[in-house]
Amino acid sequence: MKQLKSEQLVELLRKQLNEEKYEFHFDKKHDKLRLNHKTIGKGMELSLPGILAKYNDKQEAAIDEVVYTISQTFNAMEQEKEQGFQTTTQIYPVIRATSYPQASKEGHAFITTDHTAETRIFYALDLGKTYRFIDESMLDALQLSVEQIREMARFSVKQLPTSYKKDEVAENIFYFVNMNDGYDASRILNENFLKEMRAQVEGDMTLSVPHQDVLIIGDIRNETGYDVLAQMTMHFFAVGTVPITSLSFIYEDGELEPIFILAKNRVKKEQEKQ
């Protein structure tokens, strides 16, 4: 399998992106690439080790993903500059790891809501093929309050389609929501959908959001199911474009409880029985 170095990766990106449109600044010391859009005067920074790791796994497909993400991000910036925010009020919640930055590059705090110890809810202004996280500096332009944004997002996530694929492993059932619309993990916030799934799950119901583009619902009926789930979520977490968490949750009575806590409680109960 072909292995790349940072310098080679930068050259590949130069070839696939329009050099007349962007300025490339390769920071060899910190292994980063800064891209500046010549027209709109904004830029973005890429951490090269993460892209290299994905290239080693996916090869050319990884480069295509990065180029697509860069292009769509700058397209959104161009659209914002030309049309402003009033052209759309489509707002969705987006799940991210708690380690994700809570402020924009300009230092404006993002609008967020606590979710679990592992995850946090951000709010995104949908721009078609991409979206932009809403920060405090955008509230006046949107003419919305923080609570209005949260309410609109709660409504929007309920309107998303919830088709899924089903798989069975060692008598355990797994459902995969993978619409590739940028909001797959966000569907963990659709309480109506979760209640519908709970009604058809016979064992323990688990929820996993290893990366942005998948929600895994588990119907865990035996101990092997938990082992399979752990391996599955770790794999998805490792290959995802936007990793969130490799930790899964038990869903019960509308609450999310980390699986490792459940495991500890079970061990404690078994010890008490003895």
C-alpha positions as a Markdown table, in Angstrom:
| # | Residue | x | y | z |
|---|---|---|---|---|
| 1 | Met | 0.0 | 0.0 | 0.0 |
| 2 | Lys | 1.3 | 3.4 | -1.0 |
| 3 | Gln | 2.4 | 5.6 | 2.0 |
| 4 | Leu | 2.5 | 9.4 | 1.7 |
| 5 | Lys | 4.6 | 12.1 | 3.4 |
| 6 | Ser | 3.3 | 15.5 | 4.3 |
| 7 | Glu | 5.1 | 17.2 | 1.4 |
| 8 | Gln | 3.6 | 14.7 | -1.1 |
| 9 | Leu | 0.1 | 15.2 | 0.4 |
| 10 | Val | 0.4 | 19.0 | 0.0 |
| 11 | Glu | 1.4 | 18.5 | -3.7 |
| 12 | Leu | -1.5 | 16.2 | -4.3 |
| 13 | Leu | -3.9 | 18.9 | -2.9 |
| 14 | Arg | -2.2 | 21.6 | -5.0 |
| 15 | Lys | -3.0 | 19.5 | -8.1 |
| 16 | Gln | -6.6 | 18.9 | -7.2 |
| 17 | Leu | -7.4 | 22.4 | -6.0 |
| 18 | Asn | -7.3 | 25.5 | -8.1 |
| 19 | Glu | -4.1 | 27.3 | -7.3 |
| 20 | Glu | -5.5 | 30.5 | -8.9 |
| 21 | Lys | -8.2 | 30.5 | -6.2 |
| 22 | Tyr | -6.2 | 29.6 | -3.1 |
| 23 | Glu | -2.9 | 30.4 | -1.4 |
| 24 | Phe | -1.1 | 27.5 | 0.1 |
| 25 | His | 1.1 | 27.9 | 3.2 |
| 26 | Phe | 2.7 | 24.7 | 4.3 |
| 27 | Asp | 3.9 | 24.8 | 8.0 |
| 28 | Lys | 6.4 | 21.9 | 8.0 |
| 29 | Lys | 7.4 | 22.4 | 11.6 |
| 30 | His | 3.8 | 21.9 | 12.9 |
| 31 | Asp | 2.7 | 19.6 | 10.0 |
| 32 | Lys | -0.2 | 21.9 | 9.0 |
| 33 | Leu | -1.4 | 23.4 | 5.7 |
| 34 | Arg | -3.1 | 26.8 | 5.7 |
| 35 | Leu | -5.4 | 27.5 | 2.7 |
| 36 | Asn | -6.4 | 31.1 | 2.0 |
| 37 | His | -9.2 | 32.0 | -0.4 |
| 38 | Lys | -7.8 | 34.9 | -2.5 |
| 39 | Thr | -11.2 | 36.4 | -3.3 |
| 40 | Ile | -13.1 | 36.3 | 0.0 |
| 41 | Gly | -10.1 | 36.8 | 2.2 |
| 42 | Lys | -10.8 | 33.9 | 4.5 |
| 43 | Gly | -9.0 | 30.6 | 5.1 |
| 44 | Met | -8.9 | 27.3 | 6.8 |
| 45 | Glu | -6.2 | 25.2 | 8.4 |
| 46 | Leu | -5.7 | 21.5 | 7.8 |
| 47 | Ser | -3.9 | 19.1 | 10.2 |
| 48 | Leu | -1.9 | 16.8 | 7.8 |
| 49 | Pro | -1.3 | 13.8 | 10.1 |
| 50 | Gly | -5.1 | 13.1 | 10.3 |
| 51 | Ile | -5.4 | 13.2 | 6.5 |
| 52 | Leu | -2.4 | 11.0 | 6.1 |
| 53 | Ala | -3.9 | 8.4 | 8.4 |
| 54 | Lys | -7.1 | 8.3 | 6.4 |
| 55 | Tyr | -5.1 | 8.1 | 3.1 |
| 56 | Asn | -3.2 | 5.1 | 4.4 |
| 57 | Asp | -6.6 | 3.5 | 5.0 |
| 58 | Lys | -8.7 | 4.7 | 2.0 |
| 59 | Gln | -6.0 | 5.8 | -0.5 |
| 60 | Glu | -7.2 | 8.1 | -3.2 |
| 61 | Ala | -10.8 | 8.2 | -1.8 |
| 62 | Ala | -9.4 | 10.0 | 1.3 |
| 63 | Ile | -8.0 | 12.8 | -0.9 |
| 64 | Asp | -11.3 | 13.1 | -2.8 |
| 65 | Glu | -13.1 | 13.5 | 0.6 |
| 66 | Val | -10.7 | 16.3 | 1.7 |
| 67 | Val | -10.9 | 18.1 | -1.6 |
| 68 | Tyr | -14.7 | 17.9 | -1.5 |
| 69 | Thr | -14.9 | 19.2 | 2.1 |
| 70 | Ile | -12.5 | 22.1 | 1.3 |
| 71 | Ser | -14.5 | 23.1 | -1.8 |
| 72 | Gln | -17.9 | 23.0 | -0.1 |
| 73 | Thr | -16.6 | 24.9 | 2.9 |
| 74 | Phe | -15.3 | 27.8 | 0.8 |
| 75 | Asn | -18.5 | 27.6 | -1.4 |
| 76 | Ala | -20.4 | 28.2 | 1.8 |
| 77 | Met | -18.2 | 31.2 | 2.7 |
| 78 | Glu | -18.7 | 32.6 | -0.8 |
| 79 | Gln | -22.5 | 32.2 | -0.5 |
| 80 | Glu | -22.5 | 33.8 | 3.0 |
| 81 | Lys | -20.5 | 36.8 | 1.7 |
| 82 | Glu | -22.7 | 37.3 | -1.4 |
| 83 | Gln | -26.2 | 36.6 | 0.1 |
| 84 | Gly | -25.9 | 36.9 | 3.9 |
| 85 | Phe | -27.7 | 34.7 | 6.4 |
| 86 | Gln | -31.3 | 35.8 | 5.6 |
| 87 | Thr | -31.6 | 33.5 | 2.6 |
| 88 | Thr | -32.2 | 30.5 | 4.9 |
| 89 | Thr | -33.4 | 29.8 | 8.4 |
| 90 | Gln | -32.9 | 26.0 | 8.1 |
| 91 | Ile | -31.1 | 25.2 | 11.4 |
| 92 | Tyr | -30.1 | 21.7 | 12.6 |
| 93 | Pro | -28.4 | 20.3 | 15.7 |
| 94 | Val | -25.0 | 18.7 | 15.2 |
| 95 | Ile | -23.3 | 16.3 | 17.6 |
| 96 | Arg | -19.6 | 16.7 | 18.3 |
| 97 | Ala | -17.2 | 15.4 | 20.9 |
| 98 | Thr | -16.8 | 17.5 | 24.0 |
| 99 | Ser | -13.2 | 18.1 | 23.0 |
| 100 | Tyr | -14.4 | 19.9 | 19.8 |
| 101 | Pro | -13.5 | 23.7 | 19.8 |
| 102 | Gln | -16.2 | 25.8 | 21.3 |
| 103 | Ala | -15.3 | 29.0 | 19.5 |
| 104 | Ser | -14.7 | 30.0 | 15.8 |
| 105 | Lys | -11.3 | 30.8 | 14.5 |
| 106 | Glu | -12.2 | 34.5 | 15.0 |
| 107 | Gly | -12.8 | 33.8 | 18.7 |
| 108 | His | -16.7 | 33.9 | 18.7 |
| 109 | Ala | -18.3 | 31.3 | 21.0 |
| 110 | Phe | -20.4 | 28.7 | 19.3 |
| 111 | Ile | -24.0 | 28.2 | 20.5 |
| 112 | Thr | -24.0 | 24.8 | 22.2 |
| 113 | Thr | -26.0 | 22.7 | 24.6 |
| 114 | Asp | -24.6 | 20.0 | 26.9 |
| 115 | His | -25.6 | 16.5 | 25.9 |
| 116 | Thr | -23.5 | 13.7 | 27.5 |
| 117 | Ala | -20.1 | 13.6 | 29.2 |
| 118 | Glu | -18.8 | 12.5 | 25.7 |
| 119 | Thr | -20.9 | 14.7 | 23.4 |
| 120 | Arg | -22.0 | 18.2 | 23.0 |
| 121 | Ile | -24.7 | 19.7 | 20.7 |
| 122 | Phe | -23.8 | 22.5 | 18.3 |
| 123 | Tyr | -26.2 | 24.3 | 15.9 |
| 124 | Ala | -25.7 | 24.6 | 12.2 |
| 125 | Leu | -27.1 | 26.9 | 9.6 |
| 126 | Asp | -27.7 | 24.7 | 6.6 |
| 127 | Leu | -26.3 | 26.0 | 3.4 |
| 128 | Gly | -27.2 | 23.2 | 1.0 |
| 129 | Lys | -24.2 | 20.9 | 0.5 |
| 130 | Thr | -22.6 | 22.1 | 3.7 |
| 131 | Tyr | -23.4 | 24.0 | 6.9 |
| 132 | Arg | -21.9 | 26.6 | 9.2 |
| 133 | Phe | -21.9 | 26.4 | 13.0 |
| 134 | Ile | -23.8 | 29.3 | 14.5 |
| 135 | Asp | -21.8 | 31.5 | 16.9 |
| 136 | Glu | -22.8 | 34.4 | 19.0 |
| 137 | Ser | -21.7 | 37.0 | 16.4 |
| 138 | Met | -24.4 | 35.6 | 14.0 |
| 139 | Leu | -27.4 | 36.1 | 16.2 |
| 140 | Asp | -28.1 | 39.7 | 15.2 |
| 141 | Ala | -27.9 | 38.8 | 11.5 |
| 142 | Leu | -30.2 | 35.8 | 11.9 |
| 143 | Gln | -32.5 | 37.9 | 14.1 |
| 144 | Leu | -32.9 | 34.9 | 16.4 |
| 145 | Ser | -32.4 | 34.2 | 20.1 |
| 146 | Val | -30.4 | 31.3 | 21.4 |
| 147 | Glu | -33.6 | 29.6 | 22.6 |
| 148 | Gln | -35.2 | 30.1 | 19.2 |
| 149 | Ile | -32.2 | 28.5 | 17.5 |
| 150 | Arg | -32.5 | 25.5 | 19.9 |
| 151 | Glu | -36.2 | 25.2 | 19.3 |
| 152 | Met | -35.8 | 25.4 | 15.5 |
| 153 | Ala | -33.2 | 22.7 | 15.6 |
| 154 | Arg | -35.4 | 20.4 | 17.8 |
| 155 | Phe | -38.1 | 20.7 | 15.2 |
| 156 | Ser | -35.8 | 20.3 | 12.2 |
| 157 | Val | -34.2 | 17.1 | 13.4 |
| 158 | Lys | -37.6 | 15.5 | 13.7 |
| 159 | Gln | -38.3 | 16.1 | 10.0 |
| 160 | Leu | -35.2 | 14.2 | 8.9 |
| 161 | Pro | -35.8 | 10.8 | 7.2 |
| 162 | Thr | -34.9 | 7.9 | 9.4 |
| 163 | Ser | -34.3 | 5.0 | 7.0 |
| 164 | Tyr | -31.9 | 2.4 | 8.2 |
| 165 | Lys | -30.1 | -0.8 | 7.2 |
| 166 | Lys | -30.4 | -3.9 | 9.4 |
| 167 | Asp | -27.8 | -6.5 | 10.2 |
| 168 | Glu | -27.7 | -9.5 | 12.6 |
| 169 | Val | -24.6 | -10.8 | 14.4 |
| 170 | Ala | -24.7 | -13.7 | 16.8 |
| 171 | Glu | -28.4 | -13.2 | 17.4 |
| 172 | Asn | -28.0 | -9.4 | 18.1 |
| 173 | Ile | -29.6 | -6.9 | 15.7 |
| 174 | Phe | -27.9 | -3.7 | 14.6 |
| 175 | Tyr | -29.6 | -0.8 | 12.7 |
| 176 | Phe | -27.5 | 1.7 | 10.8 |
| 177 | Val | -28.8 | 5.2 | 9.9 |
| 178 | Asn | -26.5 | 6.5 | 7.2 |
| 179 | Met | -28.2 | 9.1 | 5.0 |
| 180 | Asn | -24.9 | 11.0 | 4.4 |
| 181 | Asp | -26.6 | 14.3 | 4.8 |
| 182 | Gly | -24.3 | 15.6 | 7.5 |
| 183 | Tyr | -26.9 | 15.0 | 10.2 |
| 184 | Asp | -26.8 | 11.2 | 10.8 |
| 185 | Ala | -25.4 | 11.4 | 14.3 |
| 186 | Ser | -27.9 | 14.2 | 15.0 |
| 187 | Arg | -30.8 | 11.7 | 14.8 |
| 188 | Ile | -29.8 | 10.6 | 18.3 |
| 189 | Leu | -31.8 | 13.7 | 19.3 |
| 190 | Asn | -35.0 | 12.6 | 17.6 |
| 191 | Glu | -36.9 | 11.4 | 20.6 |
| 192 | Asn | -39.9 | 10.2 | 18.6 |
| 193 | Phe | -37.7 | 8.0 | 16.4 |
| 194 | Leu | -35.9 | 6.6 | 19.4 |
| 195 | Lys | -39.2 | 5.7 | 21.1 |
| 196 | Glu | -40.3 | 3.9 | 17.9 |
| 197 | Met | -37.1 | 1.9 | 17.8 |
| 198 | Arg | -37.3 | 1.1 | 21.6 |
| 199 | Ala | -40.8 | -0.5 | 20.9 |
| 200 | Gln | -39.3 | -3.0 | 18.4 |
| 201 | Val | -36.0 | -3.7 | 20.3 |
| 202 | Glu | -36.3 | -6.9 | 22.4 |
| 203 | Gly | -33.0 | -6.7 | 24.3 |
| 204 | Asp | -31.0 | -3.8 | 25.6 |
| 205 | Met | -31.2 | -0.8 | 23.3 |
| 206 | Thr | -27.9 | 0.9 | 22.6 |
| 207 | Leu | -27.0 | 4.1 | 20.7 |
| 208 | Ser | -23.7 | 4.9 | 19.1 |
| 209 | Val | -22.4 | 7.9 | 17.3 |
| 210 | Pro | -18.8 | 7.0 | 16.4 |
| 211 | His | -18.7 | 9.6 | 13.7 |
| 212 | Gln | -20.8 | 12.3 | 12.1 |
| 213 | Asp | -22.2 | 10.2 | 9.3 |
| 214 | Val | -23.7 | 7.2 | 11.2 |
| 215 | Leu | -26.1 | 6.4 | 14.0 |
| 216 | Ile | -26.0 | 2.8 | 15.2 |
| 217 | Ile | -28.9 | 1.4 | 17.1 |
| 218 | Gly | -28.2 | -1.9 | 18.8 |
| 219 | Asp | -30.7 | -4.6 | 20.0 |
| 220 | Ile | -28.3 | -6.4 | 22.3 |
| 221 | Arg | -29.6 | -9.8 | 23.4 |
| 222 | Asn | -26.5 | -11.5 | 24.8 |
| 223 | Glu | -23.0 | -10.7 | 26.1 |
| 224 | Thr | -21.4 | -11.3 | 22.7 |
| 225 | Gly | -23.5 | -8.4 | 21.4 |
| 226 | Tyr | -21.6 | -6.0 | 23.6 |
| 227 | Asp | -18.3 | -7.3 | 22.3 |
| 228 | Val | -19.4 | -6.9 | 18.7 |
| 229 | Leu | -20.7 | -3.4 | 19.4 |
| 230 | Ala | -17.4 | -2.3 | 21.0 |
| 231 | Gln | -15.4 | -3.5 | 18.0 |
| 232 | Met | -17.9 | -2.0 | 15.6 |
| 233 | Thr | -17.9 | 1.5 | 17.2 |
| 234 | Met | -14.1 | 1.5 | 17.5 |
| 235 | His | -13.8 | 0.7 | 13.8 |
| 236 | Phe | -16.3 | 3.4 | 12.7 |
| 237 | Phe | -14.6 | 5.9 | 15.1 |
| 238 | Ala | -11.2 | 5.2 | 13.5 |
| 239 | Val | -12.4 | 5.6 | 9.8 |
| 240 | Gly | -14.9 | 8.5 | 10.2 |
| 241 | Thr | -14.2 | 11.8 | 8.6 |
| 242 | Val | -15.5 | 13.6 | 11.7 |
| 243 | Pro | -15.0 | 11.2 | 14.7 |
| 244 | Ile | -17.2 | 11.8 | 17.7 |
| 245 | Thr | -16.9 | 9.0 | 20.3 |
| 246 | Ser | -16.2 | 5.3 | 20.4 |
| 247 | Leu | -18.3 | 5.0 | 23.6 |
| 248 | Ser | -21.8 | 3.6 | 23.2 |
| 249 | Phe | -24.8 | 4.4 | 25.4 |
| 250 | Ile | -27.7 | 2.4 | 26.8 |
| 251 | Tyr | -31.1 | 4.1 | 26.0 |
| 252 | Glu | -33.7 | 3.6 | 28.7 |
| 253 | Asp | -36.7 | 5.7 | 29.7 |
| 254 | Gly | -35.4 | 8.5 | 27.4 |
| 255 | Glu | -32.0 | 8.7 | 29.1 |
| 256 | Leu | -28.6 | 7.9 | 27.8 |
| 257 | Glu | -26.2 | 6.0 | 30.1 |
| 258 | Pro | -22.6 | 5.1 | 29.1 |
| 259 | Ile | -22.2 | 1.4 | 28.7 |
| 260 | Phe | -19.1 | 1.2 | 30.9 |
| 261 | Ile | -21.1 | 2.5 | 33.8 |
| 262 | Leu | -23.8 | -0.1 | 33.1 |
| 263 | Ala | -21.1 | -2.8 | 33.1 |
| 264 | Lys | -19.7 | -1.7 | 36.4 |
| 265 | Asn | -23.2 | -1.7 | 37.9 |
| 266 | Arg | -23.8 | -5.3 | 36.7 |
| 267 | Val | -20.5 | -6.5 | 38.1 |
| 268 | Lys | -21.4 | -4.8 | 41.5 |
| 269 | Lys | -24.8 | -6.5 | 41.5 |
| 270 | Glu | -23.3 | -9.9 | 40.7 |
| 271 | Gln | -20.8 | -9.5 | 43.6 |
| 272 | Glu | -23.7 | -8.5 | 45.9 |
| 273 | Lys | -25.5 | -11.7 | 45.0 |
| 274 | Gln | -22.5 | -13.8 | 45.9 |
